[in-house]
Every structure is written in structure tokens, then in C-alpha cells.
Amino acid sequence: MPPPNPRSLPLTLILAATPSLGIGQAGQLPWPSLKSEMGYFARVTKRVPPNPASATASASTSTSTTTTTTRKRMNAVVMGRKTWDSIPERFRPLKGRVNVVVTRNPEALDWRAGAGKKEGGEGEEGPVVVSSVSAALERLQTSRGSGSVDLQVERVFVIGGASIYKAALELPQCERVLLTDIKREFECDTFFPLELGGEEGGQLGWKRRSKAELESWVGEDVDDALEEKGVRFEFVMFEREVGG
């Protein structure tokens, strides 16, 4: 049995929001479906960093065992039950990522039902069902997998909804917000619980980073401004400052 992984996994919140930080209306996105925004979300949440924090530990572990193990690196997406339910069944679990669903009643639904499951188990993509965001981090902290495949989670993205964002923001592991800044208002009944705006972030302890810093972290070039279906938007990044 492999030793526990001592890494501390940071949390990154990823979302789209209006100027008043509206993120939803009646359980759906309040703006038209934006293909380029959805593509950005998929690429960023799937892309693992080029230099894994686990590299040194992996090398030392592999030299002390006679068992050949293939290490597969994936990111994880953490969401509430309503967010999971809002994903069309044919698209869940979200491919290429470990899906974690946070719910107070994990026994209430048959989580193994639906598309994308492997016979006899949840498979690499899950869903993994937990009762809190903290429990999600505990489950993702150590390698997962079976047989000759060792699944290493590299980045953890929180993808909604509002109560899950709020719970994540209260944790010290929460380090970053990737925001799609929708440049116009839409009618919303759900809002992101952190004031973001302007160069300083709008709330003490959070700072907007430069475009270069955003591109370095997400691993791709980012346009200054985009427009689709009459909706202008921009990709930006905020980080929690040390001691903030």
C-alpha cells in the first residue's frame, strides 16, 4: 500500500459572473451558451501542470518497490448536487477529470446510474460523493486508482454552486479564482459570495493578477476581450494574498 501523500492540494474556484456577481437563474446560466467560454472551462480544468508537485515523491516511491505502477495525472472538479444535476446526463461525469459531488445526503440518489460509468465501480472520473468540501480534499489528497494504475490528482477546481463556493472560500486551501467577467447584467437569483472587481480585487486579501500571470497559470494565450452572441466577456484571475 502506498504511503499517504503529504501534499496540500490548493483550491481554485472557476466561474462566470455578471458585474453584480450573478452566476445563475433558476438553476441555469442566465446568459446564452458561450462556446468559447465553455471551451476555456473544459481546457483549463483538464490541463495538468507541466511540473507536478508529486514528481519527486513519485520517483522515490518507484525506486523502493518492485511493482511497476503507471502514474496517471488528472485534475478534479468539485461541485454541489444541484450543479451535478444541471449537467446533461450524457455529459456526466465530466470527462478527463475526477468528478466530486458534495451533498448532505449521499445515499439519497443512485450515483452510479447514468452514462459514463464503468461496470463494477465508479471509474477514474467518478463521481466521488462526499458530505463537504473539506471531505472532498481529504479524499483527493492521496492517490486513487486500482491495479497497475496510480491516479494522482494535481489541481482541484470548485465549479459551483453558490453554497459550495462559499464553503470553499472559508478554507485556507482556497488560493485562486478564475473568473469569466460577463460585461453586462442578466437577471439572476444566485450570486457569487465574494466581491471581485477592479485592479485590487474589491475585497481585502484578494488581488487581480496580470494577463501574463493568468496565461502562465492556465497554460494558454488568453484574449483581452471576447464577444459572442452579443455578450462581451473577459477571462481574469484573482489570487488570495499571503496573510489575506
C-alpha positions in Angstrom: 0.0 0.0 0.0 1.5 3.4 -1.0 2.2 5.9 1.8 -0.1 8.8 2.3 0.5 11.7 0.0 1.7 14.7 2.1 0.8 17.3 -0.5 -1.7 20.0 0.4 -4.0 20.5 -2.6 -5.0 24.1 -3.1 -8.4 25.1 -4.3 -9.2 27.1 -7.4 -12.7 28.5 -7.9 -13.8 28.8 -11.6 -16.9 30.6 -12.6 -18.6 33.2 -14.9 -20.4 36.1 -13.3 -22.1 39.4 -14.2 -20.9 42.8 -12.9 -23.1 42.3 -9.8 -21.6 38.8 -9.5 -24.8 37.0 -10.6 -24.0 33.4 -11.5 -27.3 31.7 -12.1 -31.0 31.9 -12.7 -33.4 29.1 -11.8 -30.6 26.6 -11.8 -29.2 27.6 -15.2 -26.8 30.1 -16.7 -28.7 33.4 -17.2 -26.8 34.3 -20.4 -26.7 32.5 -23.8 -24.4 29.5 -24.1 -21.0 30.8 -25.0 -19.0 28.3 -26.9 -15.6 29.9 -26.4 -16.2 30.3 -22.7 -17.3 26.6 -22.3 -14.2 25.6 -24.3 -11.9 27.6 -22.0 -13.5 25.9 -18.9 -13.0 22.5 -20.4 -9.4 23.1 -21.4 -8.3 24.8 -18.1 -10.0 22.2 -15.8 -8.5 19.3 -17.8 -4.9 20.6 -18.3 -2.5 19.4 -15.7 0.6 21.5 -14.8 3.8 20.6 -16.7 5.8 20.2 -13.5 3.8 18.1 -11.0 4.4 18.7 -7.3 4.3 14.9 -6.9 7.3 14.3 -9.3 10.0 13.9 -6.5 7.8 11.8 -4.4 6.9 9.6 -7.3 10.5 9.0 -8.2 11.5 8.0 -4.7 8.5 5.7 -4.3 9.1 3.9 -7.6 12.7 3.0 -6.8 11.7 1.4 -3.5 9.2 -1.1 -4.9 9.4 -4.0 -7.4 5.8 -3.4 -8.6 5.6 -1.4 -11.9 3.0 1.3 -11.5 1.7 3.7 -14.1 1.0 7.1 -12.7 -1.9 9.0 -14.4 -2.3 12.6 -13.6 -5.7 14.3 -13.6 -7.4 17.3 -12.2 -10.6 17.2 -10.1 -13.8 19.2 -10.3 -15.8 19.7 -7.1 -19.5 20.6 -7.3 -22.7 20.6 -5.4 -25.6 18.2 -6.2 -27.6 20.9 -8.0 -24.7 21.6 -10.2 -24.3 17.9 -11.0 -28.0 17.7 -11.8 -27.7 20.7 -14.1 -25.2 18.8 -16.3 -27.0 16.9 -19.1 -26.8 13.2 -18.2 -24.9 12.3 -21.4 -22.1 14.7 -20.4 -21.6 13.5 -16.8 -19.3 12.7 -15.3 -17.3 15.5 -16.9 -14.7 13.7 -19.0 -11.0 13.7 -18.2 -11.5 15.0 -14.6 -12.2 13.3 -11.3 -15.8 14.4 -10.5 -16.6 15.1 -6.8 -20.2 15.8 -5.7 -20.8 17.4 -2.4 -24.2 16.6 -0.9 -25.7 16.4 2.6 -27.5 13.1 1.6 -25.1 11.0 -0.4 -27.4 8.0 0.0 -30.4 9.8 -1.4 -29.7 9.1 -5.1 -28.2 6.3 -7.1 -25.0 8.0 -8.1 -23.8 5.1 -10.2 -26.8 5.3 -12.5 -26.4 7.1 -15.8 -23.9 7.5 -18.6 -20.2 7.2 -18.3 -19.9 4.6 -15.5 -17.7 1.5 -15.7 -19.0 -1.9 -14.8 -18.3 -2.7 -11.2 -17.2 0.7 -10.0 -17.2 4.4 -10.3 -14.2 4.6 -12.7 -11.5 7.2 -12.7 -13.9 10.1 -13.3 -16.3 9.2 -10.6 -18.5 10.6 -9.3 -16.9 10.5 -5.8 -19.7 11.5 -3.4 -18.8 13.4 -0.1 -20.5 15.4 2.5 -18.4 18.6 2.4 -15.7 20.4 0.5 -13.2 19.5 3.3 -14.1 15.9 2.9 -13.5 16.2 -0.9 -10.0 17.5 -0.3 -9.3 14.6 2.1 -10.5 12.1 -0.5 -8.4 13.7 -3.2 -5.3 14.2 -1.1 -4.0 10.7 -1.6 -3.5 8.8 -4.9 -6.6 6.9 -6.2 -6.9 4.1 -8.7 -6.6 0.4 -8.8 -4.4 -2.4 -10.2 -1.3 -1.0 -12.0 -2.7 2.5 -12.4 -2.0 5.1 -9.7 -4.2 8.1 -10.2 -2.6 11.4 -9.0 -4.9 14.4 -8.6 -2.9 17.6 -9.4 -5.4 20.5 -9.4 -8.8 20.9 -7.7 -11.4 23.2 -9.2 -14.6 24.2 -7.5 -17.3 24.7 -10.1 -20.4 25.6 -8.1 -22.9 26.4 -6.9 -23.0 29.4 -4.6 -23.0 27.4 -1.3 -20.1 25.3 -2.4 -18.2 28.4 -3.4 -18.9 29.9 0.0 -17.7 26.8 1.8 -14.5 26.7 -0.3 -13.7 30.4 0.3 -13.8 29.7 4.0 -11.0 27.1 3.7 -7.3 28.1 3.9 -6.6 25.9 0.9 -8.6 28.4 -1.3 -6.0 30.3 -3.3 -7.4 31.4 -6.6 -10.5 32.5 -8.5 -10.7 32.2 -12.3 -13.4 34.5 -13.4 -15.1 34.9 -16.7 -16.2 38.5 -16.3 -19.5 38.9 -18.2 -19.7 42.6 -19.1 -23.5 43.1 -18.9 -26.2 42.3 -16.4 -28.7 39.5 -16.6 -31.5 38.6 -14.3 -30.0 36.3 -11.6 -31.2 34.7 -8.4 -27.8 33.3 -7.4 -24.7 35.2 -6.7 -21.0 34.6 -6.0 -20.3 35.3 -2.3 -17.0 37.3 -2.8 -16.8 40.9 -4.0 -14.4 41.0 -7.0 -13.8 44.0 -9.2 -11.1 46.5 -10.1 -7.4 46.0 -10.1 -7.3 45.3 -6.3 -10.0 42.7 -6.3 -12.6 44.6 -4.5 -12.2 42.8 -1.2 -9.3 42.8 1.3 -6.9 40.0 0.8 -7.6 39.3 -2.9 -5.7 40.8 -5.8 -6.3 40.7 -9.6 -3.3 39.3 -11.4 -2.0 40.4 -14.8 -2.9 38.8 -18.1 0.7 37.3 -18.2 0.2 35.7 -14.8 -3.2 34.3 -15.9 -1.7 32.9 -19.1 1.2 31.3 -17.2 -1.2 29.5 -14.8 -3.8 28.3 -17.2 -1.2 27.3 -19.8 -2.6 29.1 -22.9 -2.8 32.5 -24.5 -5.9 34.5 -23.5 -7.6 37.2 -25.5 -8.1 40.6 -23.9 -11.8 40.7 -24.6 -14.2 38.4 -26.4 -17.8 38.8 -27.7 -20.2 36.1 -28.6 -24.0 36.2 -29.2 -23.9 39.9 -28.3 -22.3 39.2 -24.9 -18.8 40.7 -24.2 -16.7 38.9 -21.6 -13.1 38.6 -20.4 -11.0 35.9 -18.6 -9.3 37.2 -15.4 -7.6 35.7 -12.4 -7.7 36.7 -8.7 -5.4 35.3 -6.0 -5.5 35.4 -2.3 -2.6 37.3 -1.0 -0.4 35.8 1.7 -1.9 36.7 5.0 -5.1 37.8 3.4 
